[in-house]
Amino acid sequence: MKKYITFGEIMLRLKPLNWEKFFQSPLLEATFGGGEANVAVGLARFGLNVAYVSVIPNNLIGDACIGELRKQGIDTSLIIRKGNRLGIYFLEAGANQRSSKVIYDRSHSAIAEAKPGDISWDKIFNEVSWFHISGITLAISLSVSELSLEAVKKAREKGITISCDLNFRKNLWKYGKSAPEVMGELVKYADIVIGNEEDCQKSLGIKVDVDVESGRLQTEKYRELTDKVLDLYPNIKKIAITLRESHSASYNGWLAVLNNREEFLVSKKYEIHNIIDRVGGGDTFAAGLIYGFNNLHSDREALEFAVAASCLMHSISGDLPLLSVEEVRSIAEGTGSGRVQR
């Protein structure tokens, strides 16, 4: 059975109940989440053999975090237990015309202090077929960016397929290097790249006349954007871009495109009303795409599965994609109706 590895930071997520503003009431809902952990949960829920690699403090909060990962069917045996704190992020969920807001409290977290040599990639990559990482991890600290580069070099040496979600986060790039400077080097080792139009432009410094703030989809520009990425990085086999049409915080249009150097595919578009939680939608797309590339018959099917999975994720509270293959397929194949299933 193929083995999949994801590497990154998982955090404690603190969120006001429902759609309240910060401290509108004295209660905060505590759950766990983070880019590569969310992908790992998605892959495990889709029935794949996945292990999550991170650095998590050896305390009761760390124990609860690992317990959640195990509950989702993830191998946690490769996690390093050291450091003083788990990173935290605060989420205020938006509604209608009020945008969602995220505040990070992750400086000096256990993984932020990790450095090259702290993780034995030779051991971790034994009999592994796929490695997934994201730009969030490289933005955490200089030492973690160096550790990440060490990981992808070792994965490439071992012939492991590498996927990278560019995941640009402007509030994290604070250690003196720019995102294109760091991500441009890592992407040289990636086989599969995932992102949105802002990720491509701000993580890789590739310029295309796409207005990322307007909320309008300009599908005619995305072939140009993906072609530019593929021309600049000849190692990349496929690139997928998610396209979000933000009518409001509660109503989005959602689709994606895929360029595999032979064809340019555009998925069906979903109109998502009454969004419950959009955090983790991109991670769910990545998990769906990885599942599709390895278990479905074509890139078209993989793309449609990934978009359907991420569409469904907008109906689930929390970071973790609590989905099944059957649920996703019913949406991707057009058989899901929203009626009670008895």
Salt bridges, closest charged atoms under 4 A:
GLU9 OE1 - ARG106 NH2 2.87
ASP63 OD1 - ARG81 NH2 2.83
GLU68 OE1 - LYS71 NZ 3.26
ASP75 OD2 - LYS3 NZ 3.93
GLU92 OE2 - LYS21 NZ 3.56
GLU92 OE2 - ARG98 NH1 3.33
GLU92 OE2 - LYS101 NZ 3.55
ASP105 OD2 - ARG85 NH2 3.17
GLU113 OE2 - HIS108 ND1 3.94
ASP118 OD2 - LYS82 NZ 3.42
ASP118 OD1 - LYS115 NZ 3.25
ASP122 OD2 - LYS154 NZ 3.58
ASP122 OD1 - LYS158 NZ 3.37
GLU157 OE2 - LYS154 NZ 3.17
GLU185 OE1 - LYS188 NZ 3.07
ASP191 OD2 - ARG156 NH2 3.05
ASP191 OD1 - LYS237 NZ 2.60
GLU198 OE2 - LYS202 NZ 3.24
GLU245 OE1 - HIS247 NE2 3.38
GLU245 OE1 - LYS269 NZ 2.63
GLU271 OE2 - LYS269 NZ 3.26
ASP277 OD2 - ARG13 NH2 2.58
ASP299 OD1 - LYS238 NZ 2.89
GLU301 OE2 - HIS297 ND1 3.63
GLU304 OE2 - ARG300 NH1 3.08
ASP319 OD1 - ARG13 NH1 2.88
